[in-house]
Amino acid sequence: MRVSLLTTRKVIAGALLVIAIATIGAGCGSKASGTGDAPIGNRGDSAPWDIISSPDHYPNIATRCDPYQSGKRFYIVTHDHTDTQPIIVDDPACQK
């Protein structure tokens, strides 16, 4: 009995699909996965940011009180301008 090339390819593709699904399922099914990671520690302050909107093609500015330094406010630039540094200034309104 002769098997056509198309049937052989379908059988191989199906077998590869079953192996892929079994591999993915085995990795996702473990409850212990990720428990050996480094501790997260302090996740920081989740206080909302104040956004200063700029016209088109200019970056916006986000600001809020620094959660780690009392009396300090920092400003950062948004919209993928990663080459700019945050600016930290004294702000009496940020006293804890």
C-alpha positions as CSV (number, residue, x, y, z in Angstrom):
1,M,0.0,0.0,0.0
2,R,1.4,3.3,-1.0
3,V,0.9,6.5,1.1
4,S,0.8,9.8,-0.8
5,L,3.2,12.5,0.1
6,L,0.4,14.9,1.1
7,T,-1.0,12.4,3.6
8,T,2.5,11.9,5.1
9,R,2.9,15.7,5.4
10,K,-0.5,15.9,7.2
11,V,0.5,13.2,9.6
12,I,3.8,14.9,10.4
13,A,2.2,18.3,10.8
14,G,-0.4,16.8,13.1
15,A,2.2,15.1,15.2
16,L,4.3,18.3,15.5
17,L,1.1,20.2,16.5
18,V,0.3,17.6,19.2
19,I,3.9,17.8,20.5
20,A,3.8,21.6,20.6
21,I,0.5,21.7,22.5
22,A,1.7,19.1,25.0
23,T,4.9,21.1,25.6
24,I,3.1,24.4,26.1
25,G,0.5,22.7,28.3
26,A,3.2,21.1,30.5
27,G,4.9,24.4,31.0
28,C,1.7,26.3,31.9
29,G,0.3,23.6,34.1
30,S,2.9,23.7,36.9
31,K,1.8,25.6,40.0
32,A,5.4,25.8,41.2
33,S,6.6,27.7,38.1
34,G,8.0,31.1,39.0
35,T,8.2,30.5,42.8
36,G,12.0,30.5,42.6
37,D,12.2,34.0,41.3
38,A,13.9,36.8,43.2
39,P,11.7,38.6,45.7
40,I,9.9,41.6,44.4
41,G,10.3,43.7,47.5
42,N,8.8,47.2,47.7
43,R,6.7,47.9,44.6
44,G,6.7,51.6,45.3
45,D,3.9,54.1,45.6
46,S,0.9,53.7,43.3
47,A,-0.3,57.3,43.7
48,P,-1.6,58.8,40.5
49,W,0.5,61.0,38.2
50,D,-0.4,64.6,37.3
51,I,0.0,65.0,33.5
52,I,1.0,68.2,31.9
53,S,-0.2,67.9,28.3
54,S,1.8,69.5,25.5
55,P,0.8,70.3,21.9
56,D,1.3,67.7,19.2
57,H,4.9,66.4,18.6
58,Y,6.1,67.6,22.0
59,P,6.4,65.3,25.0
60,N,4.0,65.4,27.9
61,I,5.3,65.8,31.4
62,A,4.3,63.6,34.3
63,T,4.7,64.7,37.9
64,R,4.0,63.5,41.4
65,C,5.5,63.6,44.9
66,D,8.5,61.3,45.4
67,P,7.3,58.4,47.5
68,Y,10.8,57.8,48.9
69,Q,11.8,61.4,49.7
70,S,9.6,63.6,51.8
71,G,9.3,67.2,50.4
72,K,10.4,66.2,46.9
73,R,8.5,66.2,43.6
74,F,9.8,64.7,40.4
75,Y,9.0,65.4,36.8
76,I,9.5,63.0,33.9
77,V,9.0,63.3,30.2
78,T,6.6,60.8,28.5
79,H,6.2,59.6,24.9
80,D,9.4,57.4,24.6
81,H,11.9,60.2,25.3
82,T,14.1,57.9,27.2
83,D,17.2,60.0,26.8
84,T,15.9,62.6,29.3
85,Q,16.6,62.4,33.1
86,P,13.9,62.9,35.7
87,I,14.1,66.3,37.5
88,I,13.6,66.3,41.3
89,V,12.8,69.6,43.0
90,D,11.8,70.7,46.5
91,D,8.1,71.0,47.0
92,P,6.6,71.8,50.4
93,A,3.2,70.3,49.3
94,C,4.9,66.9,49.3
95,Q,5.7,66.8,53.0
96,K,4.7,63.5,54.6
